[in-house]
Amino acid sequence: QAVFAMTVTHTLRRELYHLYRTVLCGCRQRSLRSVPDAQPLPKHLIPLESVRGQHLLDRADRSIEAVVKACVPQSHPAFCGLATAQAVVRFFRAQVCSVEEDELAMLNKFAERLPPDFFAPFGFGFFDRAPDKVKQWLLVNVMVYDGLPLAAVHALLDSETGRPVSRLTPADPELQSPEAFQEFLALGADKNSMVVLNFDRKVVGQRGSGHFAPVGALSRDAEGTWVLLMDVNSWRYPHVWAKIDLAWTAVCALNP
């Protein structure tokens, strides 16, 4: 019993530390705003608006018009997950109505009815037992400025799209190889579907670490298969085409 009590105490202390760090970082970063900060692109990434990028678009497996309209630049450096979720919601809702809603308004609406285990992926599951108003206020006004983990973006999409949302793990066959990954993306090219990638920017040669991006389309040329990454942080990078094996490696790097 004594050992169990010590384990619980250690776990709670660790979770309290994660909560403290998230709140501290959120408070420090709250005043930041996304501003133009164009970064150089490595040669192996093809900008959508370049001549070659447009050539790949001409050969793409789907029209990207609806995806382009749905993607709005993130308003804060930590909002890539939130802005990506907003893009997915806008993509689906535009098929039935016109919805103009900023990132925080969507999050605030979602925070009124958080799932019972929402904060576990943040590293402080005990906070799920806090009063609803406290959780809502801290999430929308502080925590989101430190970014949202993959599970939180998944929960947000599951709630706001009104459609089935699947999340892949490294154990799933779709992530076992670049070929399986390509086949999965090809199946998701239906006009009523959207795929979101959570990947490591460093692996693709960009500045930053974990990032979210909707998939625009797949295309092929003499060099192989390319996937179009729709970048919600257009303050820093344009939408780009990346080789399928590179995109697969970048996704797996965040899901060891």
Secondary structure, DSSP 8 states (H G I E B T S, - for coil): -HHHHHHHHHHHHHHHHHHHHHHHHHHHHTT-----------TTSEETTSHHHHHHHHT-SS--HHHHHH----SSTT-HHHHHHHHHHHHHHTTTS-----HHHHHHHHHTT--TTTTGGGT-GGGGGS-HHHHHHHHHHTGGGG---HHHHHHHHHHHS-S------TTSGGGSSHHHHHHHHHHTTSTT---EEEEEHHHHT-SSSEEEEEEEEEEEETTEEEEEE--S-TTT---EEEEHHHHHHHHHHT--
